[in-house]
Amino acid sequence: MDLDQVEVDFTYHQNGTDVRVVGLGKDDPDSEFRVVGDTKYSLAKVYGTNADGSLLVTKHWLTADLTSTRWADRYVVQNGRGSTGIGTPLGLIKGIVKEGDVRVVESDEHSTTYQCSISPAAIQRAVGENVRGEGYDGSEPGEETRIVVDSEGLPTRIQSDVYLFEFSGWATTPRVIPPDAPTMDFMDWHMSQHTPRADD
């Protein structure tokens, strides 16, 4: 993806990870979505026409229930669950190909830099690309990656040959919460956008 910068806030808690991701939309730098608990919130633009004929653009928060077992919702649920790994360090660290190959390349009193291989699938998921299945199956070599960990054991930088992830503000940013705005069910909105009107 040709992206300049994506901002991600994340909250780790007992039941998983909540995220707020801004700027992932390649054609919409203001794009935003959040996953809080079992609900995904996506900011969508709805296009209409003003009384004078000019373009009317309104924004709506769409919700998707990530506990749904309906067949029609399966891709929405899969995508929503996968979204919690975008831009967060845990999914990348879990993607280390062989833990035995992790080695220290630099160290001082402030930080330690590790060199390792991370599966391409883990990196794809971290940048928001759809990956089928669990990812790494050994058929592709891992991407050489450096992980910088501060003196408290918190990752501050993860860099492969192509992507750079920087982490700051540990325990200082507000937790991720649902948007304080009206919402609409994603499937209801989707059907309304694809249902012919009486005057069509």
N, C-alpha and C positions, 0 to 999 in steps of 0.2 A: 504494500500500500504506500502511496506517495503522501506521507503525512509529515508535517513540520513538528508539531508538538501536541501531545494529548495529556490532559490533566486528569489524574485519578486520585480520589480519596478513598480509603478503605478502612473498614472496621473489622478487626478479628474478634470473634466472640465464641462462646462455647459451642454453638450450633453451626458455625461456618464463617463465611465472610460476606459482608455487605460492601457494595461499591457504588461510587458516583463517578461516571466517566463523561468528560466533556471534550468535544473536538475530534471524536473518532470518525465522524462522518466525513468522507473524503471531499464531498461536494458541499458540505455544510459545517463550517468551523464552529457554529454555535450548537451543534447537535449535543444532546445530553440524554443519558439514561441512568437509572439507579436500580440496584437490586437490594431490597431490604427484606430480610427474612424470606418468606415464600412468595414475594410479589416483585415483579419487574415493572418499573415505571419508565415509559419512553416518551420523550417530547416529540410530538408530531405537528407538522404544519398542515393546516387545512386551507385550501385555496377556494375563494369565492369571488363574488362581484359586489361592489358597492352600488348604491342607488344611482350614482352618476356613471356607472359602467367601468370604473377603475378597479384594479385588482385589490381584493381584500384577502389578507393573510392573517389567520388566527392560529394560536398555538393551543394544543390540548395535551394533557398528560394521559397516556394510555396505560392501562394496567393489564398484566397477564398473571394468572394464578399458576405458580410453579408447582403446585401440588395436583394439578389437573391430570386425570387419567384418561380423558377423552382422546380418541384416536386423532381427531382433527387438531388437537392442541399439541401433539407430540413434538413437532419441530420448534414451536414457541417455547415449550418447557425445556427442551434440550438446549436451545440457544440461551435461554435465561440462566440456566444452571451453569453453562459454560462461561457466561459473562462475568462471573465472580472472580475469574482468574486473570482478567485483562488488567495489565499494568501493575499487578501485585507480585511481590517477590516469592511467595510460597509456591505458586505453580511452577515458576522457573527452577527453584531449588529442588522441587520434587522431580524435575525433568533431568537432573544430573544422570548421565548414562551409567557410569560406574563410580560408585562412591570411593572405591579404592584408588581411583585415578586423580582424585582431588589433591592438589599439592599447593603448598605455600610458596609464593614467588616474591613477596615483599612483606615486611612486617616492621612496625615501630610501636611506640607507646599509644598512638592514636588510632591505628587501624591495621588490619591484615588483609592482604590481597591473595585470593586463591585463584588458581588456574584449573579449569575442568572442562568437560564436554557436556553440553546440554542438548537434549533431543530436539530436532527441528520442530516436531509437533508441539512441544512445550513453548517454544518461542513463537510459533504461529498463533497458538491460543493466547499468549500474552499480549500480542499486538492486535487481537480481535479478529483473526481469520478463522473461518469455520474449519474444524478438523473432525473428520469422522472417526469414531471409535476412540480407543484410549491413546492412540498416537504411536509412539516409538515401538517398533517391532524388531529392531536390530538390522533392518534392511538398509538404513541410511546411517552414515557416520554422524556423530554428534557435532555440533558447532562449538569450536573453541571459544571459551567464554571466561572472562575475569569477573570475580565477585569480590567487592570490597566490603568488609565488615568492620564497624567501628569498635571502640574499646568496650562497649556494652554488649557486643554481639549482635548488633542490628545491621542489616545490609543497608548500605548507602549508595551503591552503584553496581549494576550488573551490565556488562558490555560484551556483546558478541562482535563479529566482524561487521555486521550490518546494523544492529539495533543497540540503542543506549537507553537504559532505564536508570533513573536517579530517584532516590528516596530521601525525603527529609520531613521534618515536622512530626517525628514519631511521638505519639502520645500528647501532641499539642493541637492537632486539628480536631474540629467537632466530629462526633460520630455521624455516620451516614444515616439520614432519616428520610421518610417519605416526603415528597414535595407538598408544600402547604398551598394546595390549589385543587380545584375540582378535577375529578378523573373520569375516564370512560373506559369500559372494557375493550381490550384490543380487538377481540373477535367481532364485537358489535360494531366498532368503528370500521373494521376491515370490510364487513358485509355492507355497511352503508356506503362505502366508497365504490363497491362493485355491483350494487343493485341498481338496475335501470330505473330511472324515474318515470312517472306517468307521462311526462311531456317529452321524453326522449324518442 
